[in-house]
Each structure stands twice: as structure tokens, then as C-alpha cells.
Amino acid sequence: MSSIDQSGSFTLGDRKVKRLGYGAMQLAGPGVFGPPKDRETALAVLREAIASGVNHIDTSDFYGPHVTNQLIREALHPYRDDLVIVTKIGARRGADASWLPAFSADELKQAVHDNLRNLQLDVLDVVNLRIMLNPHHPAEGSIEAPLTALAELQRQGLVRHIGLSNVTHNQIAEGRKIAQIVCVQNLYNLAQRTDDALVDQLNRDGIAYVPFFPLGGFTPLQSSALSDVAARLNATPMQVALAWLLQRAPNILLIPGTSSLAHLEQNIAAADLKLPDDAVAELDRIAGAGHA
């Protein structure tokens, strides 16, 4: 399998991580709820990711819930010294698999302890506070109360570093007055580029930007344009989308998820895909193609 040694690294908190990591969300069952269809394959994917050079895993105890963290522990504990596990809190799952806010100080404390227990850790490397004012996209509103509660857990030594997820520019500015923010995790890809200016601002400030859904929200026209570029480069659309993100800015850290060994190999190979200038220019036009 390919290695990701060529993808470069970026400092996340006080740890250097490879820029191409792994997102564990898809290891849970359908709808990120319940156990995986194939537990042994899920464990194999985690082990192969680490064997291929991944040292940054993104997870949450509300995936499953509890499922992905328990899989990570079973597959990888005791953890390699260079492995950085990033988790998130701020939501919980309803019995009907719904995604619900869990913002109170008690809920956040419980979530941190759930992550610690299921990952079998004494301290969490990075905890992202997922803002659930609107579960589907960033929505304005103060994050002072939940972030202050998370900062208190950091002072207690349960959390090393804090990040934010599903946030606006204003919330990031507010958050940075309360705690040191080491990463921001938002929807961003070739087609969804609302955060263009934010990516550049965070890069200047040395803060990691972690986009999710690298192929999310594409129109058929945009997907067709991406597929055409991918075919010319003898690559998959996902590989091209990931390579574009790696070339977009040095502070972008990728966490593509999969429950398939074959897709994992393809994703990791994207770290070595260097897009020529003409391809980048064509890909940059995709954001406008959906409105043509």
C-alpha cells in the first residue's frame, strides 16, 4: 500500500501530524449509528491506516454512539507515541439516531469522560467543540458558555488542546478570546468554498483547518467537471478532490473516512498526486460551475 510520507506535516497543538489523516465516522453502522456491518474489516482498516503512516485520527464518542472509539481502542491500543487522536463533543444521539445538541457543562464533562474511557486514555490530545445551534451548517450565536466549560476541563488536565467545529468567523473570534484554538473543522471542498478567506486567515495564524465532506454538496455539473479532470489524470474524483485540498493551503489537514481497505489505499495515494497548474485552474472554476 502507498505511504503518506510525501504529504507533508503541520503542527496540531504541540504535535506534528501528517496532513493526510483518517476520519473514523464511517466505521459505525448505517447513519453512523450502531455497530459496523463487518467488525473485522473495520479493525483492519484502522490498523492499515496506521501501518500506512497515518498519525492523525478524527473520531467522536457520539459516533455509534461509543462504537468508533471502542473500535479504535481494540485495534490500536496501546497507541503509537506519534498518534494524535482528535475527538469532538457537543452533540449526542437520540434513540432514533437523531443528532441532538449536548451543550451543558454536565453534558460536556460526561462526553469528555466517555471519550477517555472508550479510548482508554488519561488525557485527550485535541477536543473539538461541535457547535449545534444548527446541526447542518454554522449559525450565529454565542459559544461562550460551552467553550468556557470545555476550557475548565482543559485546566483540569483532561484535555490538551481545543478546536472548534461547525462555526462562523464571529464564533472563532469569540472562541480565541476564551481559549487557545488549535484547529477549526468545517465543511469545505472544491464546490463549497464559503470559508476561503477563513482558511487563509487561519493559515497566517498557524491554526489547522480540517475540512469535512470533501465531495459533499456537489451539483451534477460540478461532479461532471471533477470527473473529467480525474479521468485525464488517471485518478479517482476523491483523489483529485483530496489533492486539491492539500495544495490549497499548508494548514489544511485531511480526514477522509472509509470502511473499505480498497478506498483507504486510494485515499492515501492522493497524498502523492500532484495536480498540474492547468488542472488546478480548472478545478478552481468548479465552485462557480454549480451556478452556471
Contacts in CASP RR format, 6 or more apart in sequence:
PFRMAT RR
TARGET T0000
AUTHOR 0000-0000-0000
METHOD contacts of the structure
MODEL  1
MSSIDQSGSFTLGDRKVKRLGYGAMQLAGPGVFGPPKDRETALAVLREAI
ASGVNHIDTSDFYGPHVTNQLIREALHPYRDDLVIVTKIGARRGADASWL
PAFSADELKQAVHDNLRNLQLDVLDVVNLRIMLNPHHPAEGSIEAPLTAL
AELQRQGLVRHIGLSNVTHNQIAEGRKIAQIVCVQNLYNLAQRTDDALVD
QLNRDGIAYVPFFPLGGFTPLQSSALSDVAARLNATPMQVALAWLLQRAP
NILLIPGTSSLAHLEQNIAAADLKLPDDAVAELDRIAGAGHA
1 48 0 8 1.000
1 51 0 8 1.000
1 52 0 8 1.000
1 264 0 8 1.000
1 265 0 8 1.000
1 268 0 8 1.000
2 52 0 8 1.000
2 265 0 8 1.000
2 268 0 8 1.000
2 269 0 8 1.000
2 271 0 8 1.000
2 272 0 8 1.000
3 52 0 8 1.000
3 53 0 8 1.000
3 268 0 8 1.000
4 18 0 8 1.000
4 20 0 8 1.000
4 21 0 8 1.000
4 52 0 8 1.000
4 53 0 8 1.000
4 54 0 8 1.000
4 268 0 8 1.000
4 271 0 8 1.000
5 18 0 8 1.000
5 53 0 8 1.000
6 271 0 8 1.000
6 272 0 8 1.000
7 18 0 8 1.000
7 19 0 8 1.000
7 20 0 8 1.000
7 246 0 8 1.000
7 271 0 8 1.000
7 272 0 8 1.000
8 18 0 8 1.000
8 19 0 8 1.000
8 271 0 8 1.000
9 16 0 8 1.000
9 17 0 8 1.000
9 18 0 8 1.000
9 19 0 8 1.000
10 16 0 8 1.000
10 17 0 8 1.000
10 19 0 8 1.000
10 208 0 8 1.000
10 250 0 8 1.000
10 251 0 8 1.000
10 253 0 8 1.000
11 17 0 8 1.000
11 206 0 8 1.000
11 208 0 8 1.000
12 56 0 8 1.000
12 84 0 8 1.000
12 86 0 8 1.000
12 126 0 8 1.000
12 161 0 8 1.000
12 182 0 8 1.000
12 183 0 8 1.000
12 208 0 8 1.000
12 253 0 8 1.000
13 126 0 8 1.000
13 160 0 8 1.000
13 161 0 8 1.000
13 182 0 8 1.000
13 183 0 8 1.000
13 208 0 8 1.000
14 160 0 8 1.000
14 161 0 8 1.000
15 82 0 8 1.000
15 84 0 8 1.000
15 125 0 8 1.000
17 55 0 8 1.000
17 56 0 8 1.000
17 84 0 8 1.000
17 253 0 8 1.000
18 53 0 8 1.000
18 54 0 8 1.000
18 55 0 8 1.000
18 56 0 8 1.000
18 271 0 8 1.000
19 246 0 8 1.000
19 250 0 8 1.000
19 252 0 8 1.000
19 253 0 8 1.000
19 254 0 8 1.000
19 271 0 8 1.000
20 54 0 8 1.000
20 242 0 8 1.000
20 246 0 8 1.000
20 253 0 8 1.000
20 254 0 8 1.000
20 256 0 8 1.000
20 267 0 8 1.000
20 268 0 8 1.000
20 270 0 8 1.000
20 271 0 8 1.000
21 49 0 8 1.000
21 54 0 8 1.000
21 55 0 8 1.000
21 56 0 8 1.000
21 57 0 8 1.000
21 58 0 8 1.000
21 253 0 8 1.000
21 254 0 8 1.000
21 255 0 8 1.000
21 256 0 8 1.000
22 46 0 8 1.000
22 49 0 8 1.000
22 54 0 8 1.000
22 56 0 8 1.000
22 57 0 8 1.000
22 58 0 8 1.000
22 255 0 8 1.000
22 256 0 8 1.000
22 257 0 8 1.000
22 264 0 8 1.000
23 57 0 8 1.000
23 58 0 8 1.000
23 59 0 8 1.000
23 255 0 8 1.000
23 256 0 8 1.000
23 257 0 8 1.000
24 46 0 8 1.000
24 57 0 8 1.000
24 58 0 8 1.000
24 59 0 8 1.000
24 63 0 8 1.000
24 68 0 8 1.000
24 71 0 8 1.000
24 72 0 8 1.000
24 257 0 8 1.000
25 32 0 8 1.000
25 58 0 8 1.000
25 59 0 8 1.000
25 60 0 8 1.000
25 63 0 8 1.000
25 68 0 8 1.000
25 257 0 8 1.000
26 32 0 8 1.000
26 257 0 8 1.000
26 258 0 8 1.000
26 259 0 8 1.000
27 36 0 8 1.000
27 42 0 8 1.000
27 45 0 8 1.000
27 46 0 8 1.000
27 63 0 8 1.000
27 67 0 8 1.000
27 68 0 8 1.000
27 71 0 8 1.000
27 259 0 8 1.000
28 34 0 8 1.000
28 35 0 8 1.000
28 36 0 8 1.000
28 63 0 8 1.000
28 64 0 8 1.000
28 67 0 8 1.000
28 68 0 8 1.000
29 35 0 8 1.000
29 36 0 8 1.000
29 37 0 8 1.000
29 64 0 8 1.000
29 67 0 8 1.000
30 37 0 8 1.000
31 97 0 8 1.000
32 63 0 8 1.000
32 64 0 8 1.000
32 97 0 8 1.000
33 64 0 8 1.000
33 93 0 8 1.000
33 97 0 8 1.000
34 64 0 8 1.000
34 67 0 8 1.000
35 64 0 8 1.000
35 67 0 8 1.000
36 42 0 8 1.000
36 67 0 8 1.000
36 71 0 8 1.000
36 259 0 8 1.000
37 259 0 8 1.000
38 259 0 8 1.000
39 71 0 8 1.000
41 259 0 8 1.000
41 260 0 8 1.000
41 261 0 8 1.000
42 71 0 8 1.000
42 75 0 8 1.000
42 259 0 8 1.000
43 71 0 8 1.000
43 74 0 8 1.000
43 75 0 8 1.000
44 261 0 8 1.000
45 258 0 8 1.000
45 259 0 8 1.000
45 260 0 8 1.000
45 261 0 8 1.000
45 264 0 8 1.000
46 57 0 8 1.000
46 71 0 8 1.000
46 72 0 8 1.000
46 75 0 8 1.000
46 76 0 8 1.000
47 75 0 8 1.000
47 76 0 8 1.000
48 261 0 8 1.000
48 264 0 8 1.000
49 57 0 8 1.000
49 264 0 8 1.000
49 268 0 8 1.000
50 76 0 8 1.000
50 80 0 8 1.000
50 83 0 8 1.000
52 264 0 8 1.000
52 265 0 8 1.000
52 268 0 8 1.000
53 268 0 8 1.000
54 268 0 8 1.000
55 80 0 8 1.000
55 82 0 8 1.000
55 83 0 8 1.000
55 84 0 8 1.000
56 83 0 8 1.000
56 84 0 8 1.000
56 86 0 8 1.000
56 253 0 8 1.000
56 255 0 8 1.000
57 72 0 8 1.000
57 83 0 8 1.000
57 84 0 8 1.000
57 85 0 8 1.000
57 86 0 8 1.000
57 255 0 8 1.000
58 86 0 8 1.000
58 87 0 8 1.000
58 88 0 8 1.000
58 185 0 8 1.000
58 210 0 8 1.000
58 255 0 8 1.000
59 68 0 8 1.000
59 69 0 8 1.000
59 72 0 8 1.000
59 85 0 8 1.000
59 86 0 8 1.000
59 87 0 8 1.000
59 119 0 8 1.000
60 68 0 8 1.000
60 69 0 8 1.000
60 87 0 8 1.000
60 88 0 8 1.000
60 89 0 8 1.000
60 91 0 8 1.000
60 115 0 8 1.000
60 130 0 8 1.000
61 69 0 8 1.000
61 87 0 8 1.000
61 89 0 8 1.000
61 111 0 8 1.000
61 114 0 8 1.000
61 115 0 8 1.000
61 118 0 8 1.000
62 88 0 8 1.000
62 89 0 8 1.000
62 90 0 8 1.000
62 91 0 8 1.000
62 92 0 8 1.000
62 93 0 8 1.000
62 99 0 8 1.000
62 102 0 8 1.000
62 111 0 8 1.000
63 69 0 8 1.000
64 93 0 8 1.000
65 92 0 8 1.000
65 93 0 8 1.000
66 114 0 8 1.000
66 118 0 8 1.000
69 87 0 8 1.000
69 114 0 8 1.000
69 115 0 8 1.000
69 118 0 8 1.000
69 119 0 8 1.000
70 118 0 8 1.000
72 85 0 8 1.000
72 119 0 8 1.000
73 118 0 8 1.000
73 119 0 8 1.000
73 120 0 8 1.000
76 83 0 8 1.000
77 119 0 8 1.000
77 120 0 8 1.000
79 85 0 8 1.000
84 125 0 8 1.000
84 126 0 8 1.000
85 119 0 8 1.000
85 121 0 8 1.000
85 124 0 8 1.000
85 125 0 8 1.000
85 126 0 8 1.000
86 125 0 8 1.000
86 126 0 8 1.000
86 127 0 8 1.000
86 128 0 8 1.000
86 183 0 8 1.000
86 210 0 8 1.000
87 115 0 8 1.000
87 119 0 8 1.000
87 124 0 8 1.000
87 126 0 8 1.000
87 127 0 8 1.000
87 128 0 8 1.000
88 127 0 8 1.000
88 128 0 8 1.000
88 129 0 8 1.000
88 130 0 8 1.000
88 165 0 8 1.000
88 185 0 8 1.000
89 102 0 8 1.000
89 108 0 8 1.000
89 111 0 8 1.000
89 112 0 8 1.000
89 115 0 8 1.000
89 127 0 8 1.000
89 128 0 8 1.000
89 129 0 8 1.000
89 130 0 8 1.000
89 150 0 8 1.000
90 101 0 8 1.000
90 102 0 8 1.000
90 103 0 8 1.000
90 107 0 8 1.000
90 108 0 8 1.000
90 111 0 8 1.000
90 129 0 8 1.000
90 130 0 8 1.000
90 131 0 8 1.000
90 132 0 8 1.000
90 146 0 8 1.000
91 99 0 8 1.000
91 100 0 8 1.000
91 101 0 8 1.000
91 102 0 8 1.000
91 130 0 8 1.000
91 132 0 8 1.000
91 135 0 8 1.000
92 100 0 8 1.000
92 101 0 8 1.000
92 102 0 8 1.000
92 107 0 8 1.000
92 111 0 8 1.000
93 99 0 8 1.000
93 100 0 8 1.000
94 100 0 8 1.000
99 132 0 8 1.000
99 135 0 8 1.000
100 132 0 8 1.000
101 132 0 8 1.000
101 133 0 8 1.000
101 135 0 8 1.000
102 108 0 8 1.000
102 111 0 8 1.000
102 132 0 8 1.000
103 132 0 8 1.000
103 145 0 8 1.000
103 146 0 8 1.000
104 146 0 8 1.000
104 149 0 8 1.000
105 145 0 8 1.000
105 146 0 8 1.000
105 149 0 8 1.000
105 152 0 8 1.000
108 129 0 8 1.000
108 146 0 8 1.000
108 149 0 8 1.000
108 150 0 8 1.000
108 153 0 8 1.000
109 149 0 8 1.000
109 153 0 8 1.000
112 124 0 8 1.000
112 127 0 8 1.000
112 150 0 8 1.000
112 153 0 8 1.000
112 158 0 8 1.000
112 159 0 8 1.000
113 158 0 8 1.000
115 121 0 8 1.000
115 124 0 8 1.000
115 127 0 8 1.000
116 122 0 8 1.000
116 123 0 8 1.000
116 124 0 8 1.000
116 158 0 8 1.000
123 157 0 8 1.000
123 158 0 8 1.000
123 159 0 8 1.000
123 160 0 8 1.000
124 158 0 8 1.000
124 159 0 8 1.000
124 160 0 8 1.000
125 160 0 8 1.000
125 161 0 8 1.000
126 159 0 8 1.000
126 160 0 8 1.000
126 161 0 8 1.000
126 162 0 8 1.000
126 163 0 8 1.000
126 182 0 8 1.000
126 183 0 8 1.000
127 150 0 8 1.000
127 153 0 8 1.000
127 154 0 8 1.000
127 159 0 8 1.000
127 161 0 8 1.000
127 162 0 8 1.000
127 163 0 8 1.000
128 162 0 8 1.000
128 163 0 8 1.000
128 164 0 8 1.000
128 165 0 8 1.000
128 183 0 8 1.000
128 185 0 8 1.000
129 143 0 8 1.000
129 146 0 8 1.000
129 147 0 8 1.000
129 150 0 8 1.000
129 162 0 8 1.000
129 163 0 8 1.000
129 164 0 8 1.000
129 165 0 8 1.000
130 165 0 8 1.000
130 166 0 8 1.000
131 138 0 8 1.000
131 139 0 8 1.000
131 143 0 8 1.000
131 146 0 8 1.000
131 164 0 8 1.000
131 165 0 8 1.000
131 166 0 8 1.000
131 167 0 8 1.000
131 171 0 8 1.000
132 166 0 8 1.000
133 139 0 8 1.000
133 140 0 8 1.000
133 141 0 8 1.000
134 166 0 8 1.000
135 166 0 8 1.000
137 166 0 8 1.000
137 187 0 8 1.000
138 166 0 8 1.000
138 167 0 8 1.000
138 168 0 8 1.000
138 171 0 8 1.000
138 186 0 8 1.000
139 168 0 8 1.000
140 168 0 8 1.000
140 170 0 8 1.000
140 171 0 8 1.000
141 168 0 8 1.000
141 170 0 8 1.000
141 171 0 8 1.000
142 171 0 8 1.000
142 174 0 8 1.000
143 164 0 8 1.000
143 167 0 8 1.000
143 171 0 8 1.000
143 174 0 8 1.000
143 175 0 8 1.000
144 174 0 8 1.000
144 175 0 8 1.000
144 178 0 8 1.000
147 162 0 8 1.000
147 164 0 8 1.000
147 174 0 8 1.000
147 175 0 8 1.000
147 178 0 8 1.000
147 179 0 8 1.000
148 178 0 8 1.000
150 159 0 8 1.000
150 162 0 8 1.000
150 179 0 8 1.000
151 162 0 8 1.000
151 178 0 8 1.000
151 179 0 8 1.000
153 159 0 8 1.000
154 160 0 8 1.000
154 161 0 8 1.000
154 162 0 8 1.000
154 179 0 8 1.000
161 180 0 8 1.000
161 182 0 8 1.000
161 183 0 8 1.000
162 179 0 8 1.000
162 180 0 8 1.000
162 181 0 8 1.000
162 182 0 8 1.000
163 181 0 8 1.000
163 182 0 8 1.000
163 183 0 8 1.000
163 184 0 8 1.000
163 185 0 8 1.000
164 171 0 8 1.000
164 172 0 8 1.000
164 175 0 8 1.000
164 181 0 8 1.000
164 183 0 8 1.000
164 184 0 8 1.000
164 185 0 8 1.000
165 184 0 8 1.000
165 185 0 8 1.000
165 186 0 8 1.000
166 185 0 8 1.000
166 186 0 8 1.000
167 184 0 8 1.000
167 186 0 8 1.000
169 198 0 8 1.000
172 181 0 8 1.000
172 184 0 8 1.000
172 198 0 8 1.000
175 181 0 8 1.000
181 207 0 8 1.000
182 207 0 8 1.000
182 208 0 8 1.000
183 207 0 8 1.000
183 208 0 8 1.000
183 209 0 8 1.000
183 210 0 8 1.000
183 253 0 8 1.000
184 198 0 8 1.000
184 202 0 8 1.000
184 207 0 8 1.000
184 208 0 8 1.000
184 209 0 8 1.000
184 210 0 8 1.000
185 209 0 8 1.000
185 210 0 8 1.000
185 211 0 8 1.000
185 212 0 8 1.000
186 195 0 8 1.000
186 198 0 8 1.000
186 209 0 8 1.000
186 210 0 8 1.000
186 211 0 8 1.000
186 212 0 8 1.000
187 194 0 8 1.000
187 195 0 8 1.000
187 211 0 8 1.000
187 212 0 8 1.000
187 213 0 8 1.000
187 216 0 8 1.000
188 194 0 8 1.000
188 195 0 8 1.000
188 199 0 8 1.000
188 209 0 8 1.000
188 211 0 8 1.000
188 212 0 8 1.000
188 245 0 8 1.000
189 211 0 8 1.000
189 213 0 8 1.000
189 214 0 8 1.000
189 215 0 8 1.000
189 216 0 8 1.000
189 217 0 8 1.000
189 218 0 8 1.000
189 241 0 8 1.000
189 245 0 8 1.000
190 214 0 8 1.000
190 218 0 8 1.000
190 222 0 8 1.000
190 226 0 8 1.000
190 241 0 8 1.000
190 244 0 8 1.000
190 283 0 8 1.000
190 286 0 8 1.000
190 287 0 8 1.000
191 216 0 8 1.000
191 217 0 8 1.000
191 218 0 8 1.000
191 219 0 8 1.000
191 222 0 8 1.000
191 286 0 8 1.000
191 287 0 8 1.000
191 290 0 8 1.000
192 213 0 8 1.000
192 216 0 8 1.000
192 217 0 8 1.000
192 287 0 8 1.000
193 287 0 8 1.000
195 209 0 8 1.000
195 211 0 8 1.000
198 209 0 8 1.000
199 209 0 8 1.000
199 248 0 8 1.000
199 249 0 8 1.000
199 251 0 8 1.000
199 252 0 8 1.000
200 249 0 8 1.000
202 208 0 8 1.000
202 209 0 8 1.000
202 251 0 8 1.000
203 209 0 8 1.000
203 249 0 8 1.000
203 250 0 8 1.000
203 251 0 8 1.000
206 251 0 8 1.000
207 251 0 8 1.000
208 251 0 8 1.000
208 252 0 8 1.000
208 253 0 8 1.000
209 249 0 8 1.000
209 251 0 8 1.000
209 252 0 8 1.000
209 253 0 8 1.000
210 252 0 8 1.000
210 253 0 8 1.000
210 254 0 8 1.000
210 255 0 8 1.000
211 245 0 8 1.000
211 252 0 8 1.000
211 254 0 8 1.000
212 255 0 8 1.000
214 238 0 8 1.000
214 241 0 8 1.000
214 242 0 8 1.000
214 245 0 8 1.000
214 254 0 8 1.000
214 256 0 8 1.000
215 237 0 8 1.000
215 238 0 8 1.000
215 241 0 8 1.000
218 226 0 8 1.000
219 289 0 8 1.000
219 290 0 8 1.000
221 289 0 8 1.000
221 290 0 8 1.000
221 292 0 8 1.000
222 286 0 8 1.000
222 287 0 8 1.000
222 288 0 8 1.000
222 289 0 8 1.000
222 290 0 8 1.000
223 237 0 8 1.000
225 282 0 8 1.000
225 283 0 8 1.000
225 285 0 8 1.000
225 286 0 8 1.000
225 289 0 8 1.000
226 237 0 8 1.000
226 240 0 8 1.000
226 241 0 8 1.000
226 283 0 8 1.000
226 286 0 8 1.000
227 237 0 8 1.000
229 240 0 8 1.000
229 279 0 8 1.000
229 282 0 8 1.000
229 283 0 8 1.000
230 236 0 8 1.000
230 237 0 8 1.000
230 239 0 8 1.000
230 240 0 8 1.000
232 279 0 8 1.000
233 240 0 8 1.000
233 273 0 8 1.000
233 275 0 8 1.000
233 279 0 8 1.000
235 243 0 8 1.000
235 270 0 8 1.000
235 273 0 8 1.000
236 266 0 8 1.000
238 256 0 8 1.000
238 263 0 8 1.000
238 266 0 8 1.000
238 267 0 8 1.000
238 270 0 8 1.000
239 266 0 8 1.000
239 267 0 8 1.000
239 269 0 8 1.000
239 270 0 8 1.000
239 273 0 8 1.000
240 270 0 8 1.000
240 273 0 8 1.000
240 275 0 8 1.000
240 279 0 8 1.000
240 283 0 8 1.000
242 254 0 8 1.000
242 256 0 8 1.000
242 267 0 8 1.000
242 270 0 8 1.000
242 271 0 8 1.000
242 273 0 8 1.000
243 270 0 8 1.000
243 271 0 8 1.000
243 273 0 8 1.000
243 274 0 8 1.000
243 275 0 8 1.000
244 275 0 8 1.000
244 280 0 8 1.000
244 283 0 8 1.000
245 252 0 8 1.000
245 254 0 8 1.000
246 252 0 8 1.000
246 254 0 8 1.000
246 270 0 8 1.000
246 271 0 8 1.000
247 274 0 8 1.000
247 275 0 8 1.000
247 280 0 8 1.000
256 267 0 8 1.000
256 270 0 8 1.000
257 267 0 8 1.000
258 264 0 8 1.000
258 267 0 8 1.000
275 283 0 8 1.000
END
